[in-house]
């Protein structure tokens, strides 16, 4: 199930349509500075968050809007004749969540009057109540790898502070070695995490039905946390996602966050020269971060397009004994232009050091386009280039399961994955609902495959593993050419 989001004329986004999965898991929304990540996260959170639209989005045109669709229901924010934002809903659209905003907007920066802060600093201890152990223990565990780090964590609600102190939500304090520190004097990381943990705790206690979609949007969370704390936060949020059925979205540049998320769950906002936005999904961490420092130290790095190509190359390297005394890494980067551009950046900026040898292996169906792209862009970096005898996973599946059916592969997948809704049903429905002639890249066909995988609790990696196994058993002569290419590169 996916939340359809359309944003029109809000901040830097002219128009963007994107489908965000609501199944449990960690997701990343990434892109270069100014691509619209924070705007997307902020706008998407209005599906459950009644925010002050003018405060958050500033000046917007009369025809600005945010529209949502989920499971047959619809919700929207549009402007009336008085240029005021109005919320509308049709059908049953049940969804929960919370939004933790950026430095300017967010739940942790709502009470910033110095007059209020000074009063809250001096408030009587008798008015404070113990905070939930869930918040105290996880705060210590994530920040200090010690759930007992904070001796006492206290809080006060706006209803208990008295009529002369007006604020919103809860304010937290910790006591350590006899000293009391208010939330406003905590570190930015402590302030951020208390806000996030408090919101998660409220959602956990409110999960009467785990089947109801719940999305957590976390914007630029890495700004306040050390990389080691980020890794512990990812582990914690992974556990929460599994236990409470949360879809957790990060808006981020952080390689610590992006590297922990599978490509299917990474959405890269690519802003083109004309200002238009394109969403790349799946997207691979190497392309999303444009940084390969995490892969330095390898003797050989092969840049490929996708996870299918990666698995094919890895299997060939293992089965032909080509990894002896060598550190080899196969790195998927996305489409062929992504691979070529990333390779050029690696060479020009020496991102992986002089000790690593870089090679490119592209899918077999893009040879003409790739050579044309290299010529038109004047790319001459002498990086070895070869082509696999397979297409992208999407094109390969459409070719083998629809265009010219490979009956052996069809039966193999049908028997082991597609038990409840058969491949035959999926293909027939695809023929009826889609203009097949226009689905040259196979993405619309694959979407139907992917939807059924998700419904059955399977993933793209399960499918890739089976496709590669099929390729290996077929022993294509073209694969032998790839083996010879690998041998030549690894002999250098």
N, C-alpha and C positions, 0 to 999 in steps of 0.2 A: 504494500500500500504506500502511496506517495502523496505528499502535500504539494499540489500545484500552486506556484506563486508567480504572479505577474506584477511587476513594478513599472510604473510609467511616470516619467518626469519628476523624479525625486533625487535631489542633490546631483551627484555625478552620473546617475543612471538615467538614460533617455528612455529605454525600454528594455526589459529583461524578463524572459520567461524561463523558469527553472522548476524541475520536479525534485523535491527533497524526500528521500525515503523516511518513513516514520518507524521502521523496524529498529529494534534495539541494536546498539552498536555505537562506535565512535566515528565521527565524520569531520572532515576538514574543508573549510572554504578558504581558499588562498588565491594569491595573485600579486602582481606588483603593486607598489604604492600608488594609490589613487584609482585602483581598478574598480572599487565599489564594494569591497568585502564588508566593511562595517555597515554601510548603508543597506546591503542585502540582509544582513543578520538583524539589524534594527527593524527594517520593514517587515521581515518574515515573522518577527516576534509579535507583531500586532495581531496575529491570528488569535492569540489568547491574552494579550497585554493591552489594556485600554490606556495607552500612553497619551500624553499631551502632544498631539501631532505637530503643532506649530513650534513648540519648544524643541522637539527632537529633530525635525526636518527643516526648520527655518522657512524661508519664503518658497512657496510652490505655486505652480500655475493652476488655473481653474480646472484644467483637464488632467491634473495629477491624480493617481489612484494606486491602491494596492488591492489586488484581488487574489482570492484563495479558492481552491477546490479540493475536497477530500471525501472519498467514498460516497459520491453522489450529492454531498452538501456543498454550499457555497457561502462565502463571506467576503465582504469588501469594505474598504474605506474609500469614499469618494467625496467630492465637494458639492455642496448645494449652491443655490443661486446667490447666497450671501457669502460665498467663498469660504464656508466653514466645513470642516471635516465631519462626515456623517458615516456611522457604521451600519451596515445592512447584512442580514443573514437570511438564507433560504435553505430549507431542508435540514436534516440532522447532521450537524458537523461538530462532533464531540471531540475536543482535544484540549490537553492541558500542557503546562510548561512554565518555564521562567527564563528571563533574559538578564544576563549580567553584562552591563555595558562597558564602554571604553572609559578612558580617564575622565572625560567630561560628563558623559551620561552613564548612569548605573546606580544600582541600589546602594552601593557603599559610599556614595558622595551626596546623599540627599540632605544631610544635616550639617551645613557648613557655616552657619552663623556663629561668629566668635562669641557673641553674647550667650548663645545656647551652649556652646562648647565649654565655656568657663563654668557655667552652672552645673553641667553634667559632670565635670571634673570634680566638683566639690560636693556632689550629692551624698546623702547619708547612706552608709553601708547597709542599714536596716531595710532600705528600699530595694536592695538588690536581691535577686533570686539566682540560685545555681542554674547554669546553662546545661543543656542536655549533654550527657557523656559522649554521645555521638559526635558532637561538634568539638568538644575539648580533646578527645583522644585522636581524632583524625587530623585536627590542626597540628598537634604535636608530631604525629606520624609522618605527615606529608612534608612539613617544614624541617623537622629535625630528626626524622626516622626514629622517633621515640614517643609512643602514645602517652607516656606519663610526664612529658616535658613540662606541661602547664599544670601547676599545683591545683589551682582553682580557676574556673571560668564562670563569670557571673554575667547577668544581663538585667536590663530594666526595660519595661514596656512603656510606651507613651501614655498609657492610661494610669500608670503608677507613679509617675514623676511629680505630679502636682500641677495645679492650674497655671503656675507662673513659668513652667518649662514646656514649651510646645515643640514636638518633633514627631517624625514619622517612623513607624517600625520599631525595632528593638535595637538598643545600644548595648555593646558587650564590653566587659572589663576582664582582665586577668590579674591574679595575685600570684606573686612569686617572691619568696624570701621577705614577706611582710610588706611589700610594696604593691600598690594597686595602680594599674595602668589602664586608662580608658581607651576605647577603640580609636579615638582620634589621635592618640599618641603612639599607637602601634606602628610597626613598619607597614609599608604598602602591601607587602606579601601577606602579612597577618590580617590586615584589613580586608583584602580581597578574599582570602580563603574563608574567613569567618562569614562573610556575606554569602559566598557560594555554598558553604556547608550548611548554613542556616536555611537557605532556600531549598537545598536538597532534602534536609531533614523534614521541612514542612511538606514537601512533595511525597517523601516516603510515607509519612503518617497519613497522607491523604489518598494513598493508592488503594482505594476500596476495590477497584477493578483493574487488574493488571493488563486487561485487554484494551483498555482505553489508551489511545496514542498519547505520549507525553514527550515533548521536545525540550531540551535544555540548550539554550544559545549562550555561548561564552565568547565574548569579543576581546581579542588581544590579551588573553590571560597571561601570556609569557612575559609581558612587560614588567611584572612584579616578582617573578619567581626565578630562582637559580635553576639551571638545567637538571640538577639532581632532584630538586623538589618537583620539577615538571614531570620527571619520569615516575616518581611516586604518585603524583596526582593522576597521571594516565592510568596507572595500575588500579588506583582507587576508583576512578570513574568507570573503568572497564568492569569492575566488580559490581558497581551500582547499576550499570546498564543491564547486565545479565540478570541481576536479582530483581530489579523493579521495572524492567522493560522500558528503558529510556533510550531515545535517540539523542545523542549528545553531539552538538555541532560546535567546533572551534572556528573562529575567524583568526587566522594566524599566518605568520611567516616562519615560525619556529621549526627547524629540522627535527628537534626532539619530539615535537608533537606530530608533524607530518610523517616522519619516519616510522611512527608507531601505528599508522593507519593504512589499511589496505587500499590499493589504487581504485577499486570500485567505489570507495567511500570518500575520495578526494575530488573536490570540485574546483577547478582552476578557472578564474575569471581572466580572460585574455582581452585586453583593451587594444583595439586596432587603431591605426593612424587616423581613421575617419571618426573616431570616438565611439564606434559601435562595440558592443560586448559580445563575446562568444564564451560559452561554458564548455570546458573540456572535462569530460568524465566518461570512463575512468581516466585518472591522471596519475602519473608515476612520480614519486618523491623527487627523483633527480631532476625532472623537468620543472616541478612545482617550486623547488628551492633554487634551481640554477647553480647549485653548489655540489661539488664532488669531494669536498675535503673528507667526508666520512668514508670515502672509498679509496683514499690514498693508501699507499703501502702495498698494493697489489702489483704483481709482476705484469699481469695482462688484464685489460678491461675490454670487454666486448659490449658495445652499445647496440641494443636491439629495440624493436618497436614496442612489443607488448609481452604479456606474461606467457603467451603460447610460445613465442619465439625463445623466450628465456628458458622455458622448460625443455624445449627441443634441444637447444645448445647444451644445457647442463646434462641432459641424458646422453648425448653423443660424447661429451667430454668424459663422463664416467664409464660408459660402456666400452669405449675404445682406449681406456687407460691413458688419457692425455693430461691428467692432473698431477702426475708424479713430480715431486720436488718443485712445484710451481704454485703460486697463489694467483688464482684466476677468479675474476668476478664478472658475471653477466648482468648488465644493468638495463632494464626496460625504461624507455623514455617517452613513449607515445608514438605518434605518427612519424612518417619518414622525415618530414621537415624538422620536427623536434629533434630527432636523432642527429641530423646533419648540422643543425645550428648549435646543438650542445657540444658536438665534437669540435666544431670550429672554436667555440668559446674555451673548451678545455685546452686546445693547442695555443690559442692566442694569449690566454691568461695563465697557462701552466698550472692549472688547478690541481692536478694530481702529482705534480713533481716529475722530474726527468727520468725516474726509474721505472715508470709505468708505461707500457706499450698499449696504445689505443687502437682498436679496430672496430669497424662498423659492419653489421649484418642486418640487411633490410629484408622485408617480406618480398617474395618473388613477383608479386603482381604490380609493384611500383617501380620497376627498373627504368622504364621510359620516363616517368614523371620525375624520378630522383635525378637522373642524369641531366634532364632539362633544367631542374631547379639549381643544380650545382653550376651548370654553365651560365644560366641567367644571372646568378648572384656572384659570379666570379670567385667561387670557392676553390682554392688550390692549396690544400694543407697536406697532401700526400698521405692521408690516412687510408690504410687498406680498406677496401669495400667489397662486400660479397652479398649474394642474395640467397635466401632460403627458397626451397621449392614449395612453399606454402604461402597462403594469404593471411590476412589478419584472422583472428578467431571468428569474428562476425561474418566476414566474407566466406571463410572456409565452411562454416556451418550451413550457411544459405546454399552454397554450392553443392555440398554433400548430402544435405537433408531435404533440399527442395528442387534445385535446378537439374542436377544429374545425380540421382539418389545412389549413394553408396550403401547398399542394403546391409552389408556387414556392420558398418558403423551405426546405421539406423537401429538395427536390432540390439547392438551392444549398449547404446545409450538408453534405448527404450526399456530394456530389461533391468538396468541397474539404477536409473534415475527417475524416469517418468512413469511411475506406477499408477498414480491416481488419474492424472490427465495425460493421455498418451501423446507421443510425438505426432501421430497421425492426426489427432484432434487439433493440436497446435498448428500444424501445417495447413490443414483445411480452413481453420479460422483465419489464419494469416492470408490465405488466398482470397477470402471473401472481404476482409476488412481493409486490405492494403493494396495500393497500386504497385504491384510487384515490380513492374518495369522501372519504376522510379527509385526502388530500394537497391541501388547498385552496390552500396557499401554494406548491405546486410544488417544495418543497425535496427531497423524496424522488426525484422525477423528475430534478431537476437533479443530484443526487448521482451518478446513473448516467451522466449526460452528463459530469460533471466527472471521474469515474473514468476514463472512456475518453479524455478529453482528456489527462490526466496520463500514461496508458499510451502515448499517441502523441507525447508531448513537446510538447503544445500547452498553452495557458493560457486562462484566462477572458477575458483581453484579446483574444485571437484571435477568440473567439466573439462578444464584444461588437462588435468592428469589423465583422464580417460581418452581424450583426443590424442595426446602424445603417445599413450600406450598403443593406440590403434596405428598411428604412424610408424612406430617402431616395428610392430608385427608385420606391417606391409613391406618393410625393407625397400623403400623407394630408391631407385638408382640415383635420384637427384640428391637424396640425403648423403649418399656416399661422396658426392662432390663437395658437400659442406664439410664432411669429415676431413677430406684432403686439404681444404682451405684452412681448417683449424690446425691441422698438423703443421702446415707451412708457417702460420703465424706464431705458433708456440715454439717453433724451432729457431726463431730469430732471437 
